[in-house]
Every structure is written in structure tokens, then in C-alpha cells.
């Protein structure tokens, strides 16, 4: 199961804080196979010393965030830097009619954010498809093992 969010779920909010991960999610193999696209995330804590865990089984259609968040995991993709450079140049060429450099920069940044949102959704979908494919392969292997004797 994929867990997204904060590293620690509790803090005593002192000058030298104690940070603890109190919350854990335990699931069986059957549950994980049935809800292969599930993930857990931490809802932002406001006025509390604990984070709320939210479990999404992946059955509902995902709602799109209104905010743009840069994901550190994007750096793990091959040629991510080259892709960003290429897209920036492409967006810059589209904004040539801008007289002020700040308007040019803002237009390129806005286009890049929009592109990365779509690219991220496509990447998440691909990861879910891969996970479902692997889960199906494991299920097929389990069925084959159960149907015959092993020596």
C-alpha cells in the first residue's frame, strides 16, 4: 500500500520537538489484492498534535487538487531534467510576444505547471496499471500453485 504525506504523525510542538510515527496501516494480502490501487495519506493537521489518516481504496474517481505540488519522486524518472528543459523552451517560444521578462517567466511557469499536472496524472495511472498487472500475475501464480503439487 502506498502511503503519502508527512514523515511523522505526532509532535509535541516544543522548541526541540519529539517526532513520532504513531499511526500504522496493517492489511492482509487478500485485502491488498482486492484494493490494489489503495493508498493512505495524512490530512494536514491544524490546531492538533496529531495527523488524520485518510484511506482511499481507489474505488472512487480521484478528485484533482487545486494546488500544484512538486513531487520529489519526479527526479527518479529518466531524463526528467531534459524533459523540463525542452518543455520550458517550447513554452518560451510560445510566449515571444511578451514584452516584459517577468510576464514571459510567469507564462512559462504557468504552462509548465499545467503540463506537469497532466504528466503526473498519467504517471500515477501508469503506476496503478503496473501494480494491478503485478497483482494479477501473483494471483495467477498462486492459483497455479494451489492447483498442483509441488515437489
Kinemage of the C-alpha trace (Angstrom):
@kinemage 1
@onewidth
@group {chain A} dominant
@subgroup {mainchain}
@vectorlist {calphas} color= white
{ca unk a 1} P 0.000 0.000 0.000
{ca unk a 2} L 1.275 3.424 -0.907
{ca unk a 3} L 1.457 5.919 1.961
{ca unk a 4} L 1.807 9.570 1.064
{ca unk a 5} L 2.248 12.537 3.364
{ca unk a 6} L 4.188 13.572 6.402
{ca unk a 7} L 7.055 11.543 7.811
{ca unk a 8} L 5.819 11.794 11.414
{ca unk a 9} L 2.218 11.748 12.632
{ca unk a 10} L 2.696 13.277 16.086
{ca unk a 11} L 4.777 16.097 17.503
{ca unk a 12} L 4.937 17.657 20.956
{ca unk a 13} L 5.499 21.054 19.263
{ca unk a 14} L 8.355 22.065 21.540
{ca unk a 15} L 11.462 24.041 20.606
{ca unk a 16} L 13.356 20.736 20.396
{ca unk a 17} L 10.413 18.582 19.225
{ca unk a 18} L 9.822 14.903 19.730
{ca unk a 19} L 8.584 13.450 16.452
{ca unk a 20} L 6.843 10.059 16.415
{ca unk a 21} L 5.122 7.950 13.785
{ca unk a 22} L 2.183 6.653 15.823
{ca unk a 23} L -0.125 5.503 13.077
{ca unk a 24} L 0.367 2.303 11.121
{ca unk a 25} L -1.719 0.629 8.465
{ca unk a 26} L -1.793 -3.153 8.500
{ca unk a 27} L -3.544 -5.028 5.704
{ca unk a 28} L -3.739 -8.636 4.640
{ca unk a 29} L -2.544 -9.866 1.265
{ca unk a 30} L -6.161 -10.568 0.250
{ca unk a 31} L -7.217 -7.038 1.152
{ca unk a 32} L -4.283 -5.543 -0.743
{ca unk a 33} L -5.089 -7.676 -3.804
{ca unk a 34} L -8.755 -6.657 -3.690
{ca unk a 35} L -7.886 -2.966 -3.236
{ca unk a 36} L -4.665 -2.883 -5.260
{ca unk a 37} L -4.945 0.826 -6.005
{ca unk a 38} L -5.427 1.873 -2.377
{ca unk a 39} L -3.254 4.369 -0.595
{ca unk a 40} L -3.155 6.269 2.684
{ca unk a 41} L -2.390 9.927 3.126
{ca unk a 42} L -2.160 12.303 6.041
{ca unk a 43} L -4.564 15.210 6.167
{ca unk a 44} L -2.940 18.456 7.252
{ca unk a 45} L -3.133 18.998 10.970
{ca unk a 46} L -4.444 22.356 12.089
{ca unk a 47} L -4.534 23.071 15.789
{ca unk a 48} L -3.850 19.459 16.722
{ca unk a 49} L -0.771 17.492 17.665
{ca unk a 50} L -1.873 14.512 15.546
{ca unk a 51} L -2.418 13.921 11.844
{ca unk a 52} L -5.598 12.408 10.474
{ca unk a 53} L -5.065 9.314 8.318
{ca unk a 54} L -7.241 9.045 5.226
{ca unk a 55} L -7.598 5.676 3.485
{ca unk a 56} L -8.549 5.742 -0.189
{ca unk a 57} L -9.373 2.357 -1.680
{ca unk a 58} L -9.161 3.730 -5.209
{ca unk a 59} L -12.792 2.882 -5.977
{ca unk a 60} L -13.908 6.493 -6.292
{ca unk a 61} L -12.744 8.740 -9.095
{ca unk a 62} L -9.830 10.847 -7.874
{ca unk a 63} L -10.545 14.494 -7.332
{ca unk a 64} L -7.895 16.812 -8.702
{ca unk a 65} L -6.047 19.037 -6.305
{ca unk a 66} L -6.474 22.767 -6.840
{ca unk a 67} L -2.903 23.348 -5.749
{ca unk a 68} L 0.291 22.449 -7.554
{ca unk a 69} L 2.767 20.355 -5.579
{ca unk a 70} L 6.167 19.446 -6.932
{ca unk a 71} L 6.871 15.788 -6.207
{ca unk a 72} L 10.433 14.834 -5.264
{ca unk a 73} L 9.869 11.386 -6.817
{ca unk a 74} L 9.756 13.025 -10.263
{ca unk a 75} L 13.541 13.299 -10.150
{ca unk a 76} L 13.702 9.479 -10.263
{ca unk a 77} L 12.324 9.436 -13.818
{ca unk a 78} L 14.849 9.078 -16.605
{ca unk a 79} L 15.593 12.336 -18.425
{ca unk a 80} L 13.266 14.390 -16.188
{ca unk a 81} L 15.611 17.388 -16.297
{ca unk a 82} L 15.905 17.206 -20.078
{ca unk a 83} L 12.112 16.960 -20.383
{ca unk a 84} L 11.663 20.099 -18.229
{ca unk a 85} L 14.308 21.973 -20.231
{ca unk a 86} L 12.655 21.033 -23.517
{ca unk a 87} L 9.176 21.973 -22.314
{ca unk a 88} L 10.467 25.289 -20.919
{ca unk a 89} L 11.990 26.164 -24.300
{ca unk a 90} L 8.775 25.137 -26.052
{ca unk a 91} L 6.664 27.331 -23.750
{ca unk a 92} L 9.170 30.177 -24.077
{ca unk a 93} L 8.820 30.073 -27.871
{ca unk a 94} L 5.031 30.333 -27.479
{ca unk a 95} L 5.388 33.447 -25.258
{ca unk a 96} L 7.608 35.520 -27.564
{ca unk a 97} L 5.003 38.274 -27.838
{ca unk a 98} L 5.518 39.165 -24.142
{ca unk a 99} L 7.349 42.479 -23.734
{ca unk a 100} L 8.372 42.040 -20.111
{ca unk a 101} L 10.630 39.254 -18.920
{ca unk a 102} L 8.516 38.707 -15.800
{ca unk a 103} L 5.423 38.105 -17.949
{ca unk a 104} L 7.438 35.674 -20.085
{ca unk a 105} L 8.669 33.834 -16.999
{ca unk a 106} L 5.179 33.719 -15.445
{ca unk a 107} L 3.620 32.426 -18.670
{ca unk a 108} L 6.248 29.681 -18.993
{ca unk a 109} L 5.835 28.712 -15.336
{ca unk a 110} L 2.052 28.533 -15.643
{ca unk a 111} L 2.304 26.345 -18.758
{ca unk a 112} L 4.883 24.106 -17.081
{ca unk a 113} L 2.654 23.641 -14.005
{ca unk a 114} L -0.257 22.678 -16.234
{ca unk a 115} L 1.912 20.249 -18.198
{ca unk a 116} L 3.336 18.643 -15.023
{ca unk a 117} L -0.148 18.169 -13.543
{ca unk a 118} L -1.197 16.171 -16.607
{ca unk a 119} L 2.118 14.332 -16.766
{ca unk a 120} L 1.803 13.378 -13.075
{ca unk a 121} L -1.763 12.071 -13.509
{ca unk a 122} L -0.599 9.968 -16.458
{ca unk a 123} L 2.357 8.670 -14.400
{ca unk a 124} L 0.114 7.768 -11.433
{ca unk a 125} L -2.261 5.940 -13.772
{ca unk a 126} L 0.631 4.003 -15.297
{ca unk a 127} L 1.907 3.025 -11.840
{ca unk a 128} L -1.577 1.793 -10.879
{ca unk a 129} L -1.795 -0.251 -14.081
{ca unk a 130} L 1.615 -1.794 -13.361
{ca unk a 131} L 0.608 -2.589 -9.777
{ca unk a 132} L -2.650 -4.207 -10.932
{ca unk a 133} L -0.746 -6.220 -13.553
{ca unk a 134} L 1.750 -7.465 -10.963
{ca unk a 135} L -1.065 -8.307 -8.527
{ca unk a 136} L -2.831 -10.261 -11.302
{ca unk a 137} L 0.384 -12.156 -12.113
{ca unk a 138} L 0.864 -13.038 -8.445
{ca unk a 139} L -2.763 -14.175 -8.218
{ca unk a 140} L -2.292 -16.383 -11.324
{ca unk a 141} L 0.863 -17.910 -9.820
{ca unk a 142} L -0.969 -18.547 -6.529
{ca unk a 143} L -3.798 -20.294 -8.396
{ca unk a 144} L -1.297 -22.422 -10.347
{ca unk a 145} L 0.498 -23.422 -7.137
{ca unk a 146} L -2.768 -24.358 -5.437
{ca unk a 147} L -3.904 -26.494 -8.374
{ca unk a 148} L -0.854 -28.780 -8.454
{ca unk a 149} L 1.518 -30.480 -6.066
{ca unk a 150} L 4.986 -29.087 -5.542
{ca unk a 151} L 7.927 -31.434 -5.112
